[in-house]
Structure formats: structure tokens, C-alpha cells
Amino acid sequence: MGKRIVIALGGNALGKNLHEQMDAVRTTASAIADLIEDGHEVVIAHGNGPQVGMIQNAFAAYHKQEAKSDIMPLSVCVAMSQGYIGYDLQNFIGEELDRRGLGIHVATVLTQVAVDPKDPAFQHPTKPIGAFMTEQEAKKLAAEKGIDVAEDAGRGWRQVVASPKPVEIVEIETVRALMNSGHAVIAAGGGGIPVVWEDRYHLRGVPAVIDKDFASECMAEQLDADMLIILTAVEKVAINFRKENEQWLSDLTPEQARRYEQEGQFAPGSMLPKVQAAVKFAESKPGRTALITLLEKARDGIAGKTGTSIHM
């Protein structure tokens, strides 16, 4: 019997530029079509790191030519990246599904993700985004536009933003309705467009970056999914990674994962948020399983043949 699955695509599934994205998405589309052909209901989330950076850099370059122009808000840049990544994904996945005669359609939902305006992350923005600048350029821009800037590992100055945790997927009922109608859905791209509720009715975009694995986990919970699959560059999670005593893990309980986390086994900004998101989903309801593996191994991972499964 098919499962309801939320898939979080890693950067290797999308490439680093337009040309790489076109090539990578063809492979991605085939792997996702395999899961749909097996009878699973699928929602696809994805990252947008290189893509949103390209969009921001383009607007920054234009600002240097036209000083009176606005610096495009990060929330708008995320929306743009959702559109053009979704465009490629839905085209190639739709084409693959049509070739197989499955009669299933694909839609991209421009997705807002609400965060808590009181999230402590807003007090300590640390996520560098956009183009490198000189210190003088950065501080001038910060004064003019009211943004935060910081020196980035000796490479220059950049804007920095917060990385708050997601609270809710705003368009979740739209995603659910499409799934219930038998469609595959692309949603919460780039972690979602970061927004806060200003009152009962109005949402306002905020300068923030939401981790796509946590956003995917939030969406999986709200959709009552059976599985959260986090696709990355390795087949399994490892402890003592790249050391002589490296050990690949097939199964983890949340308690084991937390113990390894406390030991510092998972790299921040890499495997750590994936494991944390997987643990949160596994604990959210009995019977839920999170899987961390390679894109091309997802089918085998669902069958229990590979990957790292995290479950109660």
C-alpha cells in the first residue's frame, strides 16, 4: 500500500546554476516518478541556496547601476526562486509521468511559511546571503537600508539574516487538496517564503532563511505524512565521518540520534539539521518514519534496503 511522503531534495538534486539544474532535474524527475509509479503520494520540497543567491546578486548589480533602485527583499527573492525551480521540476516530473502513462499531474505551490517574530534567531542574524562587499560598502548599505551585515570568514562583508524555525505552512490546505485529488505537489521551496502574521489576516515577508529540512518536516507533520525523506549527498548517516573508525548507520531511535548529536557527530549546517528534522518527525506521531539517503537510493530506502531510518 502506498505511503504519503514528503521529500526534501538536497542541493545535488538541483545543481548550482541554470545549466546544471536542467541536467540534475532530469535525473531527479526519474527517481521521483519511480516513487509515484509505486503508488506513493508525493510532495516535493527543495533547497534554493545557489539560486536565490544568483537572484540577489542580479538585483545587487542593478542597484550599483541605479542607486535609487530598491534592494529586493529576501522574501521576494525566495518567491522568485520557488517559481523558476518549480517550473523546471514540474516540467520534467510531469513529462516523466506522462511517458509512463500514469495520468498524474504536477503543480508548484508558491508557499509561505510562517515564523515566530519572537524567535531568538532574529536577535542574532548569522546566515550570510548575497554578494560580497567591502566593509565600507556593507556599512553604507546597512545604514541606508537598515539591514544587518557581517564579515564572512575573511572573504569580505555580506548581509546576514536570521534562520528561525518554521511554525506553519500557510498554504497547507491547498497542498492537501491537490494531494487528495491525486496530484504530485512541489511546495515549501527554499524552506518557504518567510513571513510573520501581523494580525489575523495580514502576512508580512521578513528577511530570514528557513532551513528546508525543518520546513519539510513541518509540512510533513501538517499533511499527516507517513514518511519524511531527506535526500542528501551520502547513502547513510555516519558517525566518526571520514575517520578510520567511520561507521554507517542503518537504523536510529531518536534517543540514539540525540546521543550522537551531543557527541558532536553531525556537522552543523550539513548533517545536523537533517538529523534534527528527522528526529522531530519520528517523534511527532507513532508509526512515522524519517529516512536520510541518496536520491537514487530513495526507492530502496522505502523498501528498507538502505539509507538511515529514524523511528520510534
matplotlib code that plots the C-alpha trace (Angstrom):
import matplotlib.pyplot as plt

x = [0.0, 1.3, 2.5, 2.1, 5.6, 7.3, 10.6, 13.2, 15.6, 19.2, 21.3, 22.8, 19.3, 19.2, 22.8, 24.5, 23.5, 20.9, 22.8, 23.5, 19.9, 18.5, 20.7, 20.2, 16.4, 16.1, 17.7, 15.6, 12.4, 13.0, 13.7, 10.5, 8.4, 9.6, 8.1, 4.8, 4.6, 5.0, 1.7, 3.0, 1.5, 4.4, 5.1, 8.5, 10.3, 13.7, 16.6, 17.4, 20.8, 22.7, 19.5, 18.3, 21.9, 22.0, 18.7, 20.0, 23.3, 21.5, 19.5, 22.6, 24.4, 21.4, 21.4, 25.1, 24.0, 20.8, 21.5, 17.8, 16.6, 15.4, 17.3, 14.8, 13.5, 14.8, 11.2, 10.6, 13.8, 12.7, 9.4, 11.2, 13.4, 10.4, 8.9, 11.8, 12.9, 9.3, 9.0, 11.8, 10.8, 7.1, 8.0, 10.4, 8.5, 5.3, 7.0, 8.3, 4.8, 3.2, 5.8, 4.7, 1.0, 0.2, -2.3, -0.9, -0.3, 2.3, 1.8, 4.0, 2.5, 4.1, 4.4, 4.7, 6.0, 5.1, 7.7, 7.5, 8.6, 9.8, 12.1, 15.5, 17.2, 16.0, 18.2, 21.3, 21.2, 24.1, 23.1, 25.2, 23.4, 24.0, 27.1, 30.4, 31.2, 33.9, 33.5, 32.8, 30.1, 28.5, 28.2, 26.9, 24.2, 23.4, 22.8, 20.8, 18.6, 18.5, 20.0, 22.5, 26.0, 29.0, 32.4, 32.3, 35.3, 37.9, 36.3, 34.6, 31.4, 27.8, 24.3, 23.3, 19.8, 18.1, 17.3, 14.1, 12.2, 9.1, 5.7, 3.2, 2.9, 0.4, -0.8, -1.1, -4.8, -4.0, -1.2, -3.5, -6.4, -4.0, -2.7, -6.2, -7.1, -4.2, -1.7, 2.0, 2.9, 6.1, 5.9, 7.9, 10.8, 13.9, 12.3, 9.3, 8.8, 9.5, 6.5, 5.0, 1.4, 0.9, -2.7, -5.4, -5.4, -2.1, 1.2, 4.4, 7.6, 10.7, 14.5, 15.2, 16.2, 14.2, 16.1, 14.5, 14.7, 12.8, 10.2, 9.8, 9.3, 6.7, 4.9, 5.1, 3.5, 0.7, -0.1, -0.1, 2.5, 3.8, 7.4, 9.8, 12.6, 15.6, 17.8, 21.5, 24.9, 25.5, 23.7, 23.5, 24.2, 27.6, 29.4, 33.1, 32.6, 35.7, 37.8, 39.4, 36.6, 33.8, 30.5, 27.4, 24.1, 21.0, 18.6, 18.4, 16.0, 15.5, 17.4, 20.4, 20.4, 20.4, 23.3, 25.3, 24.3, 25.6, 28.9, 29.2, 29.0, 26.9, 28.2, 26.3, 24.8, 25.2, 24.0, 22.9, 19.7, 18.8, 19.0, 17.2, 14.4, 14.2, 14.0, 11.3, 9.2, 9.8, 8.6, 5.6, 3.3, 3.5, 4.3, 6.1, 9.5, 12.1, 14.7, 18.0, 19.7, 20.7, 18.2, 18.9, 18.5, 15.1, 13.2, 15.4, 15.3, 11.5, 11.7, 14.1, 17.1, 19.4, 19.5, 19.3, 15.8, 14.9, 11.8, 10.5]
y = [0.0, 3.4, 5.9, 9.7, 11.0, 14.4, 14.5, 17.2, 17.5, 18.3, 20.7, 17.9, 17.3, 20.8, 21.8, 25.1, 27.1, 27.0, 24.5, 22.1, 22.5, 21.4, 18.3, 17.4, 17.8, 15.1, 12.6, 13.8, 13.6, 9.9, 9.0, 10.8, 9.3, 5.8, 6.5, 7.8, 4.8, 2.6, 4.1, 6.7, 10.2, 12.6, 16.2, 17.6, 20.3, 21.7, 23.9, 27.2, 28.3, 28.9, 30.1, 32.7, 33.9, 34.4, 36.4, 38.6, 39.2, 40.3, 42.8, 44.0, 44.5, 46.5, 48.6, 49.6, 50.9, 52.5, 53.7, 54.8, 51.3, 49.2, 46.2, 43.4, 41.9, 38.4, 37.1, 38.2, 36.6, 33.3, 33.5, 34.0, 31.0, 28.9, 29.9, 29.0, 25.9, 24.7, 25.4, 23.0, 20.3, 20.2, 20.2, 17.3, 15.3, 15.8, 14.7, 11.5, 10.7, 11.3, 8.9, 6.2, 6.8, 7.4, 10.2, 12.2, 15.9, 18.1, 21.5, 24.0, 25.9, 29.3, 28.6, 31.0, 29.6, 31.5, 32.0, 33.4, 37.1, 36.5, 33.6, 34.3, 33.8, 37.3, 38.8, 37.0, 37.0, 34.8, 33.4, 35.2, 35.9, 37.8, 39.4, 40.1, 43.7, 45.8, 46.9, 50.4, 49.3, 47.0, 49.6, 52.2, 49.8, 48.8, 52.5, 53.1, 50.0, 49.0, 45.6, 43.6, 43.0, 41.0, 39.9, 36.4, 34.2, 36.6, 36.7, 40.1, 41.5, 40.3, 40.8, 38.4, 37.3, 35.2, 31.5, 31.0, 27.7, 27.2, 27.4, 26.6, 26.1, 28.9, 27.2, 23.7, 23.3, 24.0, 21.4, 18.9, 19.5, 18.8, 15.7, 14.4, 14.9, 12.7, 15.3, 15.5, 18.8, 20.9, 23.1, 25.0, 25.5, 27.0, 26.5, 28.6, 32.4, 33.6, 35.5, 36.6, 37.3, 41.0, 40.4, 37.8, 38.5, 40.1, 38.3, 40.3, 39.0, 39.1, 38.9, 35.3, 31.9, 28.9, 25.6, 23.5, 20.3, 21.8, 23.3, 19.9, 18.3, 21.0, 20.3, 16.5, 16.9, 19.1, 16.7, 13.7, 12.1, 8.6, 9.3, 12.2, 11.5, 13.8, 13.4, 14.3, 13.5, 10.3, 6.9, 6.8, 8.8, 8.1, 8.6, 9.3, 10.6, 10.3, 8.9, 5.4, 4.2, 5.6, 3.7, 3.9, 3.7, 1.9, 2.5, 5.1, 5.8, 9.5, 8.7, 7.3, 10.3, 12.8, 11.0, 11.2, 14.8, 15.6, 13.9, 16.3, 13.6, 15.6, 18.7, 22.0, 23.3, 19.9, 16.6, 18.1, 19.9, 16.8, 14.5, 17.0, 17.4, 13.6, 13.1, 15.7, 14.0, 10.5, 11.6, 13.6, 10.6, 6.8, 4.9, 7.8, 7.2, 9.6, 8.4, 10.0, 8.8, 9.5, 10.5, 7.4, 5.1, 6.5, 3.7, 1.1, 3.1, 3.0, -0.8, -0.9, -1.9, 1.1, 4.6, 5.6, 5.1, 7.1, 5.9, 5.2]
z = [0.0, -0.9, 1.6, 1.9, 1.6, 1.8, 0.0, 0.8, -2.1, -1.4, -3.4, -5.5, -6.9, -8.4, -9.4, -8.8, -11.9, -14.7, -16.9, -14.0, -12.8, -16.2, -16.2, -12.5, -12.6, -15.4, -13.0, -10.1, -12.1, -13.0, -9.3, -8.1, -10.9, -9.7, -6.2, -7.7, -10.0, -6.9, -5.6, -3.2, -2.7, -3.0, -2.0, -3.1, -1.2, -2.3, -1.4, -3.2, -1.9, -5.2, -7.0, -4.5, -4.3, -8.1, -7.9, -5.1, -6.9, -10.0, -8.1, -6.2, -9.5, -10.8, -7.6, -8.3, -11.7, -10.5, -6.9, -6.4, -7.0, -4.1, -2.8, -3.5, -0.2, 0.5, 0.8, -2.8, -4.0, -2.3, -4.1, -7.4, -6.8, -6.0, -9.3, -11.6, -9.7, -9.6, -13.3, -14.1, -11.6, -12.6, -16.3, -16.1, -13.5, -15.5, -18.6, -16.9, -15.5, -18.9, -20.6, -18.1, -18.8, -15.1, -15.6, -12.7, -12.9, -11.1, -9.6, -7.9, -5.0, -4.1, -0.4, 2.5, 5.8, 9.0, 11.7, 15.2, 15.2, 18.7, 17.6, 19.3, 15.9, 14.9, 17.7, 16.3, 12.5, 11.3, 7.9, 5.1, 1.9, -1.3, -2.8, -1.1, -0.4, 1.1, 4.7, 3.5, 1.0, 3.6, 6.3, 3.9, 2.6, 6.2, 7.1, 4.0, 4.0, 7.7, 7.1, 9.1, 7.8, 8.9, 7.8, 6.3, 7.1, 5.8, 2.3, 2.6, 4.0, 3.3, 4.5, 7.3, 8.2, 10.8, 10.4, 12.5, 12.9, 10.9, 12.7, 9.9, 6.2, 5.2, 2.0, 3.6, 2.7, -0.9, -0.9, 0.9, -1.6, -4.6, -3.0, -2.2, -5.8, -6.9, -7.9, -7.1, -5.5, -5.2, -2.2, 0.5, -1.9, -0.3, 3.1, 2.1, 1.8, 5.4, 6.7, 10.1, 10.9, 11.6, 12.6, 12.0, 8.2, 7.1, 6.4, 6.1, 4.5, 6.7, 5.9, 7.0, 5.7, 6.8, 6.8, 4.1, 6.2, 9.1, 6.7, 5.1, 8.5, 9.4, 6.2, 6.7, 10.1, 8.9, 6.0, 8.4, 6.2, 6.8, 5.8, 5.6, 3.2, 3.4, 0.4, 0.7, -0.7, 1.2, 1.3, 5.1, 8.1, 9.7, 13.0, 13.0, 9.5, 7.3, 10.1, 10.4, 12.7, 10.4, 10.9, 8.7, 10.5, 9.1, 12.0, 14.7, 17.5, 18.5, 21.7, 19.9, 17.5, 20.3, 22.0, 18.8, 18.4, 21.9, 21.0, 18.1, 15.5, 13.0, 11.3, 11.8, 8.6, 7.0, 8.6, 11.9, 10.7, 8.7, 11.7, 13.9, 11.5, 11.1, 14.9, 15.2, 12.6, 14.0, 17.5, 16.2, 16.0, 16.4, 13.2, 11.4, 9.9, 8.6, 6.0, 5.1, 1.9, -1.6, -4.3, -6.4, -3.3, -2.2, -3.7, -1.9, 1.3, 1.4, 1.0, 4.0, 1.9, 2.5, 4.0, 7.6, 9.1, 12.2, 14.0, 17.5]

ax = plt.figure().add_subplot(projection="3d")
ax.plot(x, y, z, "-o")
ax.set_aspect("equal")
plt.show()
